[in-house]
Amino acid sequence: QVQLVESGGGLVQAGGSLRLSCATSATIFSTYIMGWYRQAPEKQRELVATITSGRSTNYADSVKARFTISRDNAKNTAYLQMNSLKPEDTAVYYCNAKKVALRVYDYWGQGTQVTVSS
C-alpha cells in the first residue's frame, strides 16, 4: 500500500501563488505516473496535471501556462506550482500515483484545500 500525503494548500488572493507537495511512501516512486486532480463543491473530480516517469507532462486547458507539475524522484515527492490563481481554482486538490504492471496500482492522497479569494 502506497501512502500519499499532500501539503501546501491554503487561502490566497486572486493572482497569488501556492506550491503543493505530495510525499509518497512508494518504494519505486520513479515508476509511477503522478497526477494532481481537484474537486470543487458540487462538481466532479477533474484532472489538473500529470507527469510520467520520463517527465512528460499533461495539463488541463484551464491551468495551462499557470500551473507546473514536477517530481523529485530522489525525494519521492511530486509538486504542483500554481501561479496566477483564480477564484475558480478553489477546490480540494488530490495527489494520485498510478502505474500498470501485472495489475493496476492506483493510490490517492487525502486532499488539501486551496481557496482563492477575489
Backbone as JSON, one array per atom type, in Angstrom:
{
  "sequence": "QVQLVESGGGLVQAGGSLRLSCATSATIFSTYIMGWYRQAPEKQRELVATITSGRSTNYADSVKARFTISRDNAKNTAYLQMNSLKPEDTAVYYCNAKKVALRVYDYWGQGTQVTVSS",
  "N": [[0.83, -1.19, 0.0], [0.61, 2.14, -0.91], [1.25, 5.24, 0.51], [0.1, 8.57, 0.28], [0.77, 11.92, 0.91], [-0.47, 15.04, 0.97], [0.45, 18.52, 0.98], [0.62, 22.09, 1.55], [-1.58, 23.51, 0.74], [-4.02, 26.2, 1.09], [-5.23, 29.53, 1.87], [-5.42, 32.08, -0.5], [-5.04, 35.17, -2.23], [-6.59, 36.21, -5.3], [-4.55, 35.97, -8.18], [-2.33, 35.31, -6.79], [0.11, 32.84, -5.6], [0.67, 29.34, -5.0], [2.31, 26.42, -3.76], [1.95, 23.07, -4.05], [2.71, 20.01, -2.41], [3.41, 16.52, -2.67], [4.1, 13.91, -0.86], [5.34, 10.63, -0.96], [5.14, 7.11, -0.06], [6.08, 5.3, -1.75], [7.96, 2.58, -2.91], [9.24, 2.33, -5.32], [9.14, 4.91, -6.55], [9.74, 6.32, -8.89], [8.65, 4.9, -10.96], [5.99, 5.41, -11.11], [3.19, 7.12, -12.55], [2.49, 10.35, -11.75], [-0.08, 12.42, -10.54], [-2.18, 15.33, -10.31], [-5.34, 16.15, -9.15], [-8.52, 17.81, -8.88], [-11.35, 18.83, -6.92], [-14.16, 20.69, -6.86], [-16.78, 22.15, -4.83], [-19.8, 20.4, -5.23], [-19.13, 19.55, -7.73], [-17.65, 17.34, -10.2], [-14.68, 15.36, -9.7], [-11.74, 16.45, -11.28], [-9.12, 16.22, -13.73], [-6.03, 17.83, -13.21], [-3.22, 17.96, -13.75], [-0.64, 15.8, -15.02], [2.36, 13.79, -14.67], [4.78, 11.81, -16.14], [7.0, 8.98, -15.58], [9.11, 9.54, -17.21], [9.02, 12.21, -17.23], [7.25, 13.48, -18.94], [4.62, 15.74, -19.45], [1.17, 16.65, -18.81], [-1.59, 18.79, -19.08], [-4.64, 20.21, -17.86], [-6.71, 22.26, -19.89], [-7.57, 24.55, -18.62], [-5.62, 25.26, -16.81], [-3.23, 25.48, -18.06], [-0.13, 27.07, -18.72], [-0.23, 28.39, -16.36], [0.01, 26.64, -14.19], [2.46, 24.32, -12.97], [3.63, 21.07, -13.06], [5.81, 18.88, -11.33], [8.46, 16.58, -10.42], [10.44, 14.97, -7.92], [12.43, 12.46, -7.89], [14.34, 11.51, -6.15], [13.45, 12.34, -3.72], [11.03, 11.18, -3.53], [8.72, 12.66, -4.13], [6.13, 14.67, -5.47], [5.18, 17.73, -7.1], [3.12, 20.67, -7.37], [3.16, 23.62, -8.8], [1.43, 26.53, -8.56], [0.46, 29.34, -10.17], [-0.74, 32.72, -10.71], [-3.34, 32.47, -9.63], [-6.87, 31.86, -9.69], [-10.24, 32.63, -8.61], [-11.87, 30.51, -9.46], [-10.19, 28.36, -9.27], [-10.45, 27.36, -6.81], [-10.74, 24.59, -4.75], [-10.64, 21.19, -3.5], [-7.58, 19.68, -3.63], [-6.15, 16.8, -4.94], [-3.64, 14.3, -4.74], [-2.35, 11.81, -6.91], [-1.14, 8.56, -7.55], [-0.11, 6.34, -9.99], [0.27, 3.25, -11.72], [0.71, 0.73, -14.22], [1.28, -2.55, -14.06], [1.65, -5.87, -13.54], [-0.81, -5.68, -12.58], [-3.21, -3.02, -11.99], [-2.05, -0.26, -10.26], [-3.21, 2.13, -8.13], [-3.38, 4.97, -6.36], [-4.48, 7.34, -3.86], [-4.19, 10.53, -2.28], [-5.2, 12.29, 0.74], [-6.15, 14.76, 0.22], [-5.95, 18.35, -0.14], [-6.98, 21.57, 0.81], [-7.51, 24.28, -1.32], [-8.08, 27.65, -1.48], [-9.12, 30.42, -3.21], [-9.41, 33.77, -3.0], [-11.4, 36.52, -4.18]],
  "CA": [[0.0, 0.0, 0.0], [1.37, 3.38, -1.01], [0.63, 6.39, 1.16], [0.37, 9.87, -0.32], [0.44, 12.99, 1.85], [-0.39, 16.37, 0.34], [0.61, 19.69, 1.83], [0.83, 23.33, 0.82], [-2.81, 24.24, 0.43], [-4.33, 27.33, 1.96], [-6.03, 30.65, 1.37], [-4.59, 33.04, -1.21], [-5.81, 36.12, -3.04], [-6.5, 36.04, -6.75], [-3.28, 36.43, -8.69], [-1.26, 34.78, -5.96], [0.71, 31.54, -5.93], [0.83, 28.3, -3.99], [3.01, 25.22, -4.21], [1.51, 21.85, -3.38], [3.65, 18.89, -2.4], [2.83, 15.19, -2.45], [5.14, 12.98, -0.43], [4.84, 9.26, -1.08], [5.9, 6.03, 0.55], [6.32, 4.34, -2.83], [9.33, 2.07, -2.92], [9.81, 2.6, -6.64], [8.38, 6.11, -6.9], [10.03, 6.77, -10.24], [7.89, 4.13, -11.95], [4.59, 5.83, -11.07], [2.69, 8.36, -13.11], [1.97, 11.18, -10.68], [-1.09, 13.35, -11.03], [-2.96, 16.2, -9.42], [-6.74, 16.31, -9.51], [-9.21, 18.7, -7.96], [-12.8, 18.71, -6.85], [-14.84, 21.84, -6.29], [-18.08, 21.77, -4.27], [-20.88, 20.01, -6.13], [-18.6, 19.25, -9.06], [-16.9, 16.09, -10.25], [-13.23, 15.46, -9.65], [-11.19, 16.65, -12.61], [-7.68, 16.2, -13.88], [-5.32, 19.11, -13.3], [-1.95, 17.73, -14.44], [0.06, 14.54, -14.77], [3.75, 13.73, -15.09], [5.19, 10.41, -16.23], [8.34, 8.68, -15.07], [10.04, 10.21, -18.12], [8.78, 13.65, -17.06], [6.28, 14.06, -19.88], [3.54, 16.37, -18.68], [-0.11, 16.9, -19.45], [-2.33, 19.76, -18.27], [-5.97, 20.64, -18.25], [-6.64, 23.54, -20.61], [-7.87, 25.66, -17.71], [-4.46, 25.61, -15.98], [-2.02, 25.59, -18.89], [0.64, 28.32, -18.64], [-0.3, 28.92, -14.99], [0.42, 25.6, -13.25], [3.56, 23.47, -13.4], [3.82, 19.85, -12.29], [7.18, 18.38, -11.37], [8.71, 15.47, -9.49], [11.8, 14.75, -7.46], [12.46, 11.03, -7.61], [15.21, 11.26, -5.0], [12.68, 12.65, -2.51], [9.71, 10.52, -3.62], [7.77, 13.76, -3.97], [5.64, 15.41, -6.62], [4.84, 19.11, -6.77], [2.28, 21.44, -8.28], [3.32, 25.06, -8.63], [0.24, 27.19, -9.08], [0.62, 30.79, -10.27], [-1.88, 33.48, -11.25], [-4.53, 31.74, -9.19], [-8.17, 32.49, -9.9], [-11.26, 32.07, -7.69], [-12.37, 29.24, -9.98], [-9.25, 27.29, -8.92], [-10.82, 26.9, -5.47], [-11.13, 23.18, -4.75], [-9.75, 20.27, -2.79], [-6.62, 19.12, -4.58], [-5.75, 15.44, -4.59], [-2.5, 13.71, -5.4], [-2.61, 10.46, -7.37], [0.0, 7.78, -8.05], [-0.68, 5.25, -10.78], [1.08, 2.54, -12.69], [0.15, -0.52, -14.68], [2.27, -3.61, -14.17], [0.82, -7.08, -13.65], [-2.15, -5.16, -12.26], [-3.24, -1.57, -11.89], [-1.79, 0.32, -8.96], [-3.86, 3.44, -8.19], [-3.44, 5.45, -4.98], [-4.89, 8.73, -3.69], [-3.97, 11.21, -1.02], [-6.42, 12.7, 1.45], [-6.58, 16.05, -0.32], [-5.6, 19.6, 0.54], [-7.89, 22.62, 0.36], [-7.0, 25.52, -1.9], [-9.15, 28.64, -1.58], [-8.65, 31.65, -3.84], [-10.39, 34.84, -2.8], [-11.39, 37.53, -5.25]],
  "C": [[0.87, 1.25, 0.0], [0.59, 4.5, -0.34], [1.07, 7.68, 0.47], [-0.08, 10.94, 0.67], [0.64, 14.33, 1.16], [-0.17, 17.44, 1.4], [0.76, 20.91, 0.93], [-0.42, 24.08, 0.44], [-3.02, 25.4, 1.38], [-5.18, 28.35, 1.26], [-5.09, 31.67, 0.72], [-5.49, 33.97, -2.01], [-5.63, 35.8, -4.52], [-5.22, 36.69, -7.26], [-2.07, 35.9, -7.93], [-0.79, 33.41, -6.4], [0.7, 30.63, -4.72], [1.62, 27.15, -4.6], [2.55, 24.03, -3.37], [2.6, 20.79, -3.47], [2.9, 17.6, -2.12], [3.97, 14.24, -2.12], [4.56, 11.57, -0.44], [5.74, 8.27, -0.35], [6.26, 4.98, -0.5], [7.78, 3.88, -2.84], [10.01, 2.28, -4.26], [9.02, 3.78, -7.22], [8.55, 6.47, -8.36], [9.21, 6.04, -11.3], [6.43, 4.55, -12.02], [4.35, 7.07, -11.91], [2.06, 9.13, -11.95], [0.99, 12.19, -11.27], [-1.68, 14.19, -9.92], [-4.36, 16.33, -10.01], [-7.36, 17.29, -8.54], [-10.7, 18.49, -8.03], [-13.37, 19.92, -6.14], [-16.19, 21.38, -5.75], [-19.12, 21.51, -5.35], [-20.41, 19.79, -7.57], [-17.85, 17.92, -9.01], [-15.4, 16.35, -10.16], [-12.7, 15.55, -11.07], [-9.68, 16.62, -12.59], [-7.13, 17.61, -13.93], [-4.05, 18.92, -14.13], [-1.42, 16.35, -14.1], [1.5, 14.65, -15.26], [4.17, 12.26, -15.05], [6.58, 10.22, -15.61], [9.41, 9.34, -15.94], [9.87, 11.71, -18.15], [8.0, 14.28, -18.21], [5.1, 14.57, -19.08], [2.29, 16.57, -19.53], [-0.91, 17.79, -18.51], [-3.75, 19.93, -18.79], [-5.86, 22.01, -18.92], [-6.79, 24.73, -19.67], [-6.66, 26.1, -16.88], [-3.17, 25.76, -16.78], [-1.43, 26.99, -18.78], [0.57, 28.96, -17.25], [0.25, 27.93, -13.96], [1.58, 24.8, -13.85], [3.67, 22.26, -12.48], [5.26, 19.4, -12.43], [7.32, 17.24, -10.38], [10.18, 15.41, -9.15], [11.88, 13.28, -7.03], [13.34, 10.69, -6.41], [14.47, 11.48, -3.69], [11.31, 11.97, -2.5], [8.57, 11.53, -3.5], [7.41, 14.36, -5.32], [5.16, 16.78, -6.18], [3.86, 19.67, -7.81], [2.46, 22.91, -7.94], [2.16, 25.75, -9.32], [0.43, 28.71, -9.02], [-0.63, 31.43, -10.86], [-3.2, 32.8, -10.89], [-5.79, 32.58, -9.36], [-9.18, 31.9, -8.91], [-11.79, 30.72, -8.17], [-11.39, 28.07, -9.78], [-9.54, 26.74, -7.52], [-11.36, 25.48, -5.52], [-10.28, 22.43, -3.73], [-8.87, 19.61, -3.84], [-6.11, 17.78, -4.07], [-4.55, 14.99, -5.41], [-2.84, 12.26, -5.76], [-1.31, 9.83, -7.87], [-0.55, 6.56, -8.76], [0.39, 4.59, -11.63], [0.4, 1.24, -13.04], [1.29, -1.5, -14.86], [1.49, -4.92, -14.4], [-0.62, -6.75, -13.3], [-2.07, -3.65, -12.23], [-3.0, -1.15, -10.44], [-2.29, 1.77, -9.0], [-4.09, 3.92, -6.77], [-3.77, 6.94, -4.94], [-4.48, 9.25, -2.32], [-5.29, 11.66, -0.43], [-6.95, 14.05, 0.98], [-6.13, 17.23, 0.53], [-6.43, 20.73, -0.06], [-7.11, 23.82, -0.17], [-8.17, 26.47, -2.08], [-8.55, 29.93, -2.12], [-9.74, 32.7, -3.69], [-10.26, 35.9, -3.88], [-11.12, 38.91, -4.7]]
}
